[in-house]
Structures are given as structure tokens and as C-alpha cells.
Amino acid sequence: MEKTTFTIPNISCGHCVMSIKNELGDLEGVSAVDGDPDLKSMTVTWEAPATLESIKAQLSEINYPAE
């Protein structure tokens, strides 16, 4: 199992965090998604078949690209 915290400048409120949680939670292999709108960050826990690249690609697709 892997865990990474992403900085996402487009996060502006709790609704943004919930949208990201819902989208990433649908990826197979993602087991937990938590976020902090004040820090503009999301922490994602995953295992195969999810990958760092697939998570970043999903974030970009929903207009919340990670730095």
C-alpha cells in the first residue's frame, strides 16, 4: 500500500475536496482520500491496480492538477 500527499492549487473550499474524494474514490485500488482545503492538499492511499500516474491523470482530467 502506498500513500502520497498532493498539493493541488485549484482547491478553494470543502466542496472541491469532496469532488476530488468522490472522483478518486472511484479508481480501483484507491482505499482512502482525505483533503484539507486550507493547505490545498489531498492525501491518497492506494495499491495496485492504481498507480501514481493514474491518480495524477485523474486529477488533471477533473481540473485539479497536482503539483
N, C-alpha and C positions, 0 to 999 in steps of 0.2 A: 504494500500500500504506500502511496506517495501523497505528499501534502505540500502545496505551494500557495503562497500569498501573492496575489497580483495587484499592482497599482493600476487603477482604472480612472483616468481623469474625468471621464464623462459622467461619473456618478455624482448626482446632485441632491438626492433625497432617498428616503426609505423605499419609495416606490421603485426607484432604479435598482436597488438591492434586491427587492422581491422579484422583479422581472428577470434579473440575472440568475437568481436562485432557481426560478421556475425553468428557465431555458437550460441551464447547465445540469439541473437535476434530471432532465430527460435523457442526457447522454448515458449510454450503457457503460457501467464501470464507475461512474461518479457516485460516491456514497455520502458526501456531505458538502454543503456550500454555505458559508457564513460570510457576512459582509458588514462593513462599517462605513456609512455614508460620510461621516466626518473625516475619516482617514482616506476616503476614496479607495478602499481596498476590499478585496474578496479573497477568502481562503477556501481552497478547494481540495478535498481529499478524494483520491481515485485509485483505481487499479485497472489492469487490462480488462477489456479492450480499449479503454480510454487512454489517451496519451496527452502529454503537454501540448503537442502541436494541435490535436483535435480540440482541446479546450480553448486554446488561443484562437483557432479558426472560428469556433462557435461565438466567442466573444466579439470578434470582428464582424461576423455576419449579423449580429444583433445590435451593431453600432455602439459597442462598449469595448473598443480595442484595449488590450493590456499593454502597458509599457514595459 
